[in-house]
Amino acid sequence: MKNVGANSFRRYVAGASLFCATIFLLTGCDKANNPEPADENELITTVSLKFTEQGTTNARTFTYRDVDGDGGQAPTKFDAITLTAGKTYDLAITFQDESKTPADDITAEINQKKDEHLVVYTPSPASLLTVTITDKDSRNYPVGLTSTAKAGAAGTGTLKVQLRHQPPVNGQPVKNGTVTPGSDDVNLDFTLTVN
């Protein structure tokens, strides 16, 4: 005598397993719902801000350095920024990866990929410093490697410096001149004193 119930059950389990596997394959690889950026964030260990007082050769450079990157040893250098009230400066920022020998000049890479990067300067309180970005990318959006910075009234606060990595997603540009798209390559809060 045949065991009809057991064979039917085996066919049911096999069919259900095949159905579940097919559904998983069809829905598990939906790239449209999970867009991928075109490239990775850069490793940046060193950030330098050079303020040159307009009309002079007086320059001050303030540096952040953390050669082993995030999460390891504390930074070996994290300068406090000091500027003179009422003065206007030409501001140039540079980025390096000093975890390698020789160090990688990330500034040159950013300059080559201007359409994918934005440096954002956020003073707090806002009255301490006004930063106006002077360089643009191919779509006329700001980049931020060069700027002018006007010091306000005397006071103390912070200057947040962010390098936003904003590569295309699914082949479409996402950079729109704001901080929103992309992710941070750098996010630092420098102490800022204006006197």
KATABEL-V929574 format. One line per field, one symbol per residue. phi: phi as a letter, one per 20 degrees, with the letter a starting at -180 (. if undefined). psi: psi as a letter, one per 20 degrees, with the letter a starting at -180 (. if undefined). burial: + if it has 16 or more other C-alpha atoms within 10 Angstrom, else -. A space follows every 50 residues. Layout:
phi: ???
psi: ???
burial: ???
This chain:
phi: .eefffffffffffffffffffffffdfdeffecfdffbefeecdcccdd ddffncdfccdccdcbfemfneffgebbfeeccegnedcedcdcccdefd cffeefgfffffdgfdcbeddcfbffffbddcfddcefdmefdofcbdcd fefgrcaccedcdeecfgdlndfdfcndfffnbeecbcdefccdc
psi: pqnhgggggghgggghgggggggghhiiknhhimqpqhrrqqppippppo oopqjrjoqpppqppnhjaqicqqqipnqppprppiqpqpppqqpqnjiq orqpnhghgghhlhijqppppnqoqhihpopopiqqaijkqqgjhqrqpo pbrqrqcqopopopomrqpkjpqipjjrigqbrphqnqnppppp.
burial: ------------------------------------+-----++++++++ ++++-------++++++++-----+--++-+++++--++++++++++++- ---+-++--++-++++++++++++---++++++--++---++++++++++ ++---++++++++++++++----++++-+-++++++--++++++-
